[in-house]
Amino acid sequence: YSAGREEINDIMIEVYPIFLCGFFVIDGLQGTLTGILKGIDRKDFVTYSTLLVYYLIGIPIFLYFSCDFGLGLKVYGIWLSFGLVNALLAILYIILTFTTNWQKMSEKICMRIEK
């Protein structure tokens, strides 16, 4: 199968909005929140939640969205599933970030620095 330049351009134009939103915006937010949580010593939570969401939720969503036995969205389904998985992680990290007791965390970090 050989795709012509025009067909590739059509696919890129169709995928571009979800690529921008799913990859740049949501992935950037999720990466920033990951750094915040690692900074307050929640590395284990970040590691396990990332593994859980990407492998146990992300792969089935990817297969369902992109393959012919599911929705059959092909390239669009790949980027849509990637964006949804990143959005799920970002929401999880936002909840954890906003429910953190920052006063207690700052005291814990100061004690760790003094040692």
VEXDREN-674862 format. One record per residue (C-alpha): y negated, x negated, z negated; residue in one letter. Coordinates in steps of 0.2 Angstrom, whole numbers, padded with zeros to 4 digits, always signed. Example, Ala and Ser with C-alpha at 12.3 -4.5 7.8 and 13.67 -1.06 7.14 Angstrom:
// residues 2
+0022-0062-0039A+0005-0068-0036S
This chain:
// residues 115
+0000+0000+0000Y-0017-0007+0005S-0033+0001-0001A-0048-0001+0010G-0065-0006+0003R-0072+0011+0004E-0057+0018-0006E-0060+0005-0019I-0079+0009-0020N-0075+0027-0022D-0063+0023-0037I-0076+0012-0045M-0089+0025-0043I-0078+0038-0051E-0073+0026-0066V-0089+0018-0069Y-0097+0031-0082P-0081+0030-0093I-0080+0012-0091F-0098+0010-0097L-0096+0022-0111C-0078+0017-0116G-0080-0001-0114F-0097-0007-0118F-0104+0006-0130V-0089+0011-0140I-0080-0006-0140D-0097-0014-0145G-0098-0002-0159L-0080-0004-0164Q-0082-0023-0164G-0098-0023-0175T-0089-0012-0187L-0074-0023-0187T-0085-0038-0192G-0093-0028-0206I-0077-0023-0213L-0070-0041-0212K-0085-0047-0221G-0082-0036-0236I-0064-0042-0236D-0056-0027-0228R-0046-0038-0216K-0029-0030-0219D-0036-0013-0216F-0044-0018-0200V-0028-0027-0194T-0016-0013-0198Y-0027+0001-0192S-0030-0009-0175T-0011-0012-0173L-0007+0006-0177L-0020+0014-0166V-0018+0003-0151Y+0001+0003-0151Y+0007+0020-0159L-0007+0030-0152I-0015+0021-0138G+0000+0017-0127I+0007+0035-0127P-0011+0041-0123I-0012+0028-0109F+0005+0033-0102L+0001+0052-0102Y-0017+0050-0094F-0013+0037-0081S+0005+0040-0075C+0012+0053-0063D+0023+0062-0077F+0007+0065-0087G-0010+0069-0081L-0009+0057-0067G-0027+0051-0068L-0022+0033-0063K-0037+0020-0065V-0048+0034-0073Y-0034+0038-0086G-0033+0019-0090I-0051+0018-0095W-0052+0035-0103L-0037+0031-0114S-0045+0014-0118F-0061+0023-0123G-0053+0036-0133L-0043+0023-0143V-0059+0013-0146N-0068+0029-0151A-0054+0033-0164L-0055+0016-0171L-0074+0017-0172A-0074+0034-0181I-0061+0027-0193L-0072+0012-0197Y-0088+0022-0198I-0080+0033-0211I-0074+0018-0221L-0091+0009-0219T-0101+0024-0225F-0089+0028-0240T-0089+0010-0246T-0098+0007-0263N-0110-0007-0257W-0116-0011-0274Q-0099-0015-0280K-0095-0025-0264M-0111-0035-0266S-0106-0039-0284E-0089-0044-0278K-0096-0055-0264I-0108-0064-0276C-0095-0068-0288M-0084-0075-0274R-0098-0086-0268I-0102-0092-0286E-0084-0098-0288K
